């Protein structure tokens, strides 16, 4: 049996550059990973099987999900037939802007490459499975552009993060289809830190509790507050966030919250270094 963790993805900033003729949206985002995620186990089986368990497993379809898409892609890529029992403990909220499904897909492909002794693909090859799959497969903080296939390492020293979700799902397709979705021109590197998330207005219209969470975090002293992905999770970053986490759990037990860390990223060559903000 092989066990892997699919870590939760967080967009520090996210810009929608425009919509391509093929229907895909061009993105520009700084992406990082919290130090927790879905726990996945793979064990040999006579047939391929996938099952979901845990806090956020309700409603997930074992017949149609990101894991099945990932396995089908891998079978073509490696020219093998997968005979594995894949079990996913869902610790990441679903449709929450944390990339749980795509992180699962990326982690499973990593594991299958090891199981079947196959050379791992370039992350860019996985963009066909979703914009967040390449960066999740890459597994380190990076600037993500295009439809997810363009990645450059983003160097930082690491920090604490508090994630808060209203326990309401936001469908990405509805955000992209909203008239309140905003678009950015190409974002200059020195402007990343001053910018936020182009999907936020559309997500807030679908889930007003996003605004309530941001106001609560600000009331309790949080400084840097953002929404990740297409929502509905809000996060605060900084140092010594333990007290903030306690206040959120005490005063807003109706929300799901997770106090975690974003680990320092490895210092890359100079031409790959991106801005730090703490």
Buried (B, 14 or more C-beta within 10 A) or exposed (E): EBEBBBBBBBBBBBBBBEEEEEEEBBBBBBBBBBBBBBBBBBEEEEEBEBEBEBEBBEEBEEEEBBBBBBBEBBBEBBEBEBEBBBBBBBBBBBBBBBBBBBBBBBBBBBBBBEBBEBEEBEBBBBBEBBBBBBBBBBBBBBBBBBBBBBBBBBBBEBBBBBBBBBEBBBEBEBBBEBEEBEEBEEBEEEEBEEBBBBBBBBBBBBBEBBBBBBEBBEEBEBEBBBBBBBBBBBBBBBEEBEEBBEBBBEEBEEBBBBBBBBBEBEEBEEEBBBBEBE
